[in-house]
Amino acid sequence: MNVKIRLNPLAEAISSAVISLRAFLRPSRFAGWLYALLLGMGAGFLTACQDDDAVALRGDWRRRSDFEGVARNAAAGFVVGNIAYLGTGANADNERQKDFWGYDPARNTWTQMADFAGVARNAAVGFSAGNKGYLGTGLDDNSDRLKDFWEFDPATNRWKRIADFGGTARRNAVAFSVGSKGYVGTGFDGNYLKDFWSYDPATNQWAKIASYGGAKRIGAVSFVIDGLAYVGTGNNNGSAEKDWWAYDPAQDLWIEKGDFDSDEPVQRSYGVGFAVDSRGYVTLGDGSNTVWEYDPATDDWLELGTFEGTGRQYALGFSISGKGYVTTGSNGTSRFDDLWEFDPNVTQDTDDN
C-alpha cells in the first residue's frame, strides 16, 4: 500500500514562515542564524509528521464472508435492525437479478431470502423505515426505466407492492430514511434530475419535497447523522461533482456544506457512503480508493487510509453496530462478491498489502 505523507497544520505554518522570513529579512548573520533555526524546527516537525502519518492511518478494513449470490454491480438494499438485506443488480453478462439475501454481522453469515417480487433490475434504490425495507426504480432487462416500489417484511419474508414512486421512472437515484419516512431523489429519466420525494408508510403516499440544493446528478452517495441527511458527489452531464449538502426534514430545507477540499482528485460518481456513530464516510466510485471522513460538527473532511479491496464502482455500502461495510460492485467487466468491514477506530495495518 502506498502511504501518502501529509503535513499537519503546524508543520505547514512553520514551512510558510521559513519562506516568508527568508524573503523579508535582509542578509545578516542574525538573519542567517534565525533562518537556520526555523528551518531546523520545520524539518523536525515534518519528520515527526511523516513518522506519525506513516504508522497511524485510522480506519482499518478486514474481509468478511463473501456475498453468497452471484457477483454483481448496481445492487440495492437496506438495513432493518441488525441485518443488512441486499439483492437485484446485474451480473458479468449484464443480466438483471432478483434474488435477495440477508447478512448478519454478528454471525458473519448470509441467508437467502424470498426473491424480490418485482421484475429483475439493477440501478435501483432502497431504504428502510420502521421494521420494513423498501426497494424500487432502476432498469429492467430491456433497459427500460422503472418507478414501481415494493415493501419487504423481514418478519414474514414477504414482499408487497406499494404505491409507485411519485416522480418519473428513473435509474441511479439516491435514497435515505429519516425518522419514519423514506426519501428518494436525483437520478436519470432521460434527463439528469434533482427532484426529491418522501414516502410515508403510514399513508402509503409519496409527496414532493424541496429539490436537491446542488446541480442535477446521478450516482450520488448519502448517509444520515442525527436526523440530517447528507448527499453529494455524483455525475452531472459528464461532470463529476464534489459538492455536499444536508437535508433537514423538519424544515424541508437543503443546507450547503463544505465541499471536498484536497490536493487529490475527489470528484466522483457511483461511490459508497455510510455513517458510523457521528461521522460519515465516502470512498470508491470513479474517484480514488481513499476513505474520507466527514464530521458534521465542524463541517470538515479528513483523509484517512484506503479501501483495502479492489477499487470499484456501483458497490453497495451500509453500516451496522459501529462498523461500515462494502460489497459487490464492478471494475471494468469484472463483478465482485467480496465483503469488507470497516472499523474507523482501528489503525490501518499498512503491512497487509
Beta strands, then each sheet from edge to edge (+ up, - down):
strand 1: 58-64
strand 2: 76-80
strand 3: 83-87
strand 4: 100-104
strand 5: 109-113
strand 6: 125-129
strand 7: 132-139
strand 8: 145-153
strand 9: 158-162
strand 10: 174-178
strand 11: 181-188
strand 12: 192-200
strand 13: 205-209
strand 14: 221-225
strand 15: 228-232
strand 16: 235-236
strand 17: 239-240
strand 18: 244-248
strand 19: 253-257
strand 20: 272-276
strand 21: 279-283
strand 22: 290-295
strand 23: 300-306
strand 24: 316-320
strand 25: 323-327
strand 26: 330-331
strand 27: 334-335
strand 28: 339-347
sheet 1: 1+ 28- 25+ 24-
sheet 2: 2+ 3- 4+ 5-
sheet 3: 6+ 7- 8+ 9-
sheet 4: 10+ 11- 12+ 13-
sheet 5: 14+ 15- 18+ 19-
sheet 6: 16+ 17-
sheet 7: 20+ 21- 22+ 23-
sheet 8: 26+ 27-
end
